[in-house]
Amino acid sequence: MAANENAAFFIGRFKMIQVAIIGASGYTGAEAIEILLRHPEAELAYLTALPEECGNVAEVFSRFKGRCSLDIEPLDMDKLTSKAQVVLCCLPHKVSMGFVPKLLDAGLKVIDFSADYRLKDVSVYEKYYQKHTDTENLKHAVYGLCELYRDKIKGAKLIANPGCFPTGCVLGVAPLLKNGLIAPSIIVNAVTGSSGAGKNPSVNFHFPNMNENFFAYGIGNHRHQPEMEQIAGEIADENIDILFQPHVGAFDIGILSTIYCEPKEKITAEKLGQLYKDFYKNEQFVQVLGSAPKLKDIAKTNYCQIYPAVCKNKIVVFSAIDNLIKGASGQAIQNMNIMYGFDETAGLL
Ligand SMILES: NC(=O)c1ccc[n+]([C@@H]2O[C@H](COP(=O)([O-])OP(=O)(O)OC[C@H]3O[C@@H](n4cnc5c(N)ncnc54)[C@H](OP(=O)(O)O)[C@@H]3O)[C@@H](O)[C@H]2O)c1
């Protein structure tokens, strides 16, 4: 390499944001690697997992053979702080808040995928999860639903990346809530594919039970219900009661939500469609359709597709996302892009 090429190479490298992934051996970790490999302004710097899952990334995930030569290593904090500026924390809830305070104390920015920093009311978190051990950082965490919290995300050090069901649901009803058009009581029926539960199969999500099957779960007590209520309430500026019923179907990817709302006043389908188009007119990743969205159309993309309809005298909104992309890793990179002032679509189209 000639000297000036060398300099350009190093200036180029210097400008790239260095990103670490903790929990890189999981489903969301793999999707984050995929996106970062094509990101023009950010570079994978350090991948970590539990010792038994470590090794060359192309051995852990053969899809990266020939495309990524990094190793997934056991976490070493000194290495992490010397190599990265921002960390994607792809760990399960409860585990995450054991790591996040150390990462923030080391001066790193953190985008956390778990539920540990999403619920502002500690008593609600503790009812649905366990005792919260990092309430100090919880106070400063910014909920990373990009389309609605962009201004806060810009200056954040800790992002609570939203849950997958709340992402689809809240984007689906935000135009109605923001404009005060519906009664404060919503019903959400949603179906997810089996990747929503992560890579370790449980009895319910194990192949023989899932294959050619479809069933409801988390009846009356799913953990995403209070998260949806918190964010919907913030957008509407009043308490919103949400009855959320998840189902799981025999497919890998995607969440389709059907959301039933009571309009305060009669609205035509045309006016409703226009309201949604206006609300999302500047959003790159929310697409308002004139017919029902289909999961195959949004699989492997960061798009949320929405169709608001008037059925009898109700508003029924259909919303579709890829749970691993817009519902997790894609939204995390979208957050990172906002935090660093990159084009919001970088790596995501
Ligand atoms: N799946 C989704 O659709 C989705 C959507 C939105 C948000 N999320 C959230 O994103 C996070 C990751 O989900 P996922 O689906 O990627 O889960 P996953 O496939 O189970 O991966 C979890 C990762 O965390 C690692 N891990 C587990 N316990 C650990 C510990 N005690 N110490 C260090 N590492 C540990 C796992 O290591 P091993 O490889 O050794 O198990 C794995 O790398 C979760 O908080 C989840 O709720 C998931």
The ligand as a MOL file (V3000), in Angstrom:
LIG
                    3D

  0  0  0     0  0            999 V3000
M  V30 BEGIN CTAB
M  V30 COUNTS 48 52 0 0 0
M  V30 BEGIN ATOM
M  V30 1 N -35.3990 -13.0930 19.8710 0
M  V30 2 C -36.1010 -11.9870 19.6640 0
M  V30 3 O -36.9590 -11.9340 18.7800 0
M  V30 4 C -35.8580 -10.7680 20.5030 0
M  V30 5 C -36.5170 -9.5780 20.1480 0
M  V30 6 C -36.3250 -8.4320 20.9230 0
M  V30 7 C -35.5070 -8.4850 22.0410 0
M  V30 8 N -34.8970 -9.6730 22.3660 0 CHG=1
M  V30 9 C -34.0420 -9.6690 23.5680 0
M  V30 10 O -32.6790 -9.7120 23.1380 0
M  V30 11 C -31.9120 -10.4380 24.1060 0
M  V30 12 C -31.1970 -11.5840 23.3930 0
M  V30 13 O -32.1920 -12.4260 22.7830 0
M  V30 14 P -31.8150 -13.6140 21.8050 0
M  V30 15 O -33.0720 -14.0130 21.1440 0
M  V30 16 O -30.6250 -13.2610 21.0240 0 CHG=-1
M  V30 17 O -31.4090 -14.7360 22.8830 0
M  V30 18 P -30.4550 -16.0100 22.6800 0
M  V30 19 O -30.5020 -16.4900 21.2940 0
M  V30 20 O -30.8180 -16.9470 23.7840 0
M  V30 21 O -29.0010 -15.4090 22.9750 0
M  V30 22 C -28.6550 -14.9080 24.2500 0
M  V30 23 C -27.1580 -14.6630 24.3050 0
M  V30 24 O -26.7850 -14.3180 25.6540 0
M  V30 25 C -25.7890 -15.2270 26.1240 0
M  V30 26 N -25.9340 -15.4780 27.5660 0
M  V30 27 C -26.9680 -16.0990 28.1860 0
M  V30 28 N -26.7480 -16.1090 29.5160 0
M  V30 29 C -25.5580 -15.4970 29.7140 0
M  V30 30 C -24.7690 -15.1970 30.8690 0
M  V30 31 N -25.1750 -15.5380 32.1100 0
M  V30 32 N -23.5860 -14.5600 30.7070 0
M  V30 33 C -23.1640 -14.2130 29.4690 0
M  V30 34 N -23.8490 -14.4780 28.3430 0
M  V30 35 C -25.0320 -15.0990 28.4770 0
M  V30 36 C -26.0550 -16.4800 25.3230 0
M  V30 37 O -24.9100 -17.2960 25.4070 0
M  V30 38 P -24.9840 -18.8500 24.9580 0
M  V30 39 O -24.7800 -18.8170 23.4780 0
M  V30 40 O -23.8630 -19.4630 25.6910 0
M  V30 41 O -26.3340 -19.3630 25.3760 0
M  V30 42 C -26.3320 -15.8870 23.9630 0
M  V30 43 O -25.1350 -15.4530 23.3380 0
M  V30 44 C -32.9030 -10.9030 25.1780 0
M  V30 45 O -32.9010 -10.0090 26.2460 0
M  V30 46 C -34.2360 -10.8760 24.4470 0
M  V30 47 O -35.3270 -10.7050 25.3120 0
M  V30 48 C -35.0300 -10.7960 21.6000 0
M  V30 END ATOM
M  V30 BEGIN BOND
M  V30 1 1 1 2
M  V30 2 2 2 3
M  V30 3 1 2 4
M  V30 4 1 4 5
M  V30 5 2 4 48
M  V30 6 2 5 6
M  V30 7 1 6 7
M  V30 8 2 7 8
M  V30 9 1 8 9
M  V30 10 1 8 48
M  V30 11 1 9 10
M  V30 12 1 9 46
M  V30 13 1 10 11
M  V30 14 1 11 12
M  V30 15 1 11 44
M  V30 16 1 12 13
M  V30 17 1 13 14
M  V30 18 2 14 15
M  V30 19 1 14 16
M  V30 20 1 14 17
M  V30 21 1 17 18
M  V30 22 2 18 19
M  V30 23 1 18 20
M  V30 24 1 18 21
M  V30 25 1 21 22
M  V30 26 1 22 23
M  V30 27 1 23 24
M  V30 28 1 23 42
M  V30 29 1 24 25
M  V30 30 1 25 26
M  V30 31 1 25 36
M  V30 32 1 26 27
M  V30 33 1 26 35
M  V30 34 2 27 28
M  V30 35 1 28 29
M  V30 36 1 29 30
M  V30 37 2 29 35
M  V30 38 1 30 31
M  V30 39 2 30 32
M  V30 40 1 32 33
M  V30 41 2 33 34
M  V30 42 1 34 35
M  V30 43 1 36 37
M  V30 44 1 36 42
M  V30 45 1 37 38
M  V30 46 2 38 39
M  V30 47 1 38 40
M  V30 48 1 38 41
M  V30 49 1 42 43
M  V30 50 1 44 45
M  V30 51 1 44 46
M  V30 52 1 46 47
M  V30 END BOND
M  V30 END CTAB
M  END
